Amino acid sequence: MDDPKESYPWSMGSINLPFEILFPGYYNKSTHIDCQYKFGQMIKEPFQVICFFGAQKKGWNNEMMWAHYADNQRGVCLEFDGEVLVTVENEKFPKTECMLQNVNFTKSSKKKPWINWDVRLTVDENSSNYLPVLSHEVVFHKSHFWEKEDEMRLLFLNHKENLYLPYGTSLKAIHLGLGFPRHYIPAIETLIKDTPIKLYTLIYENDEYNRWRLSRKDGKLWTSNEDY
């Protein structure tokens, strides 16, 4: 998570926020600003996020993402079915709220996020009220400088422990980068044997990526430009 809001201390406005209850024995006038940042960290801690690209476009053909990730063209791109992935999550963790949404890229938020703390409720009850709202500012919003990432995110909200999501049948295809070591292909073929997962190798022509299907025939590896 390399957005400044995600990787560095972050705070927001608030009304009736009881710092003395949230940080007993630590909060005072001299630590007020520090407690604002500590509270910002408290907000981010319950969020567990998986990031994907391809929110609006194909995703696997995003040149910038291949350069930034996947070991600069030498790795792979995994293609998932978002709807199936959410279904798997709901079946595996029925009590954990999750959201799969596109990231909104704008110059700035229309308004600064504020928390109106209800003194009649407990800390956990207040958290349950404001976390779903703040998730849109913290998780699903980034500045316009990031818009080329074409990103969507799967958010697990307010889960107390580390959550490991099985991909189940949501994995649709594996795309091999331009520099992927070819001697590893048999190992990948073994892993996806007897599954509907497709295997593609990327080629670059006419200033764009295209994908060719890889398959075995008579013990030999064949490529086809038919996207089937």
Salt bridges, closest charged atoms under 4 A:
GLU6 OE2 - ARG153 NH1 2.59
ASP71 OD1 - ARG74 NH2 3.20
GLU79 OE2 - LYS172 NZ 3.68
GLU79 OE1 - HIS175 NE2 3.40
GLU79 OE1 - ARG211 NH1 3.11
ASP118 OD2 - ARG120 NH2 2.96
GLU137 OE2 - LYS5 NZ 3.35
GLU137 OE2 - HIS141 ND1 3.85
GLU149 OE1 - LYS142 NZ 3.31
GLU151 OE1 - LYS142 NZ 3.28
GLU151 OE2 - ARG153 NE 2.75
GLU189 OE2 - ARG216 NE 2.89
ASP227 OD2 - ARG211 NH2 2.82
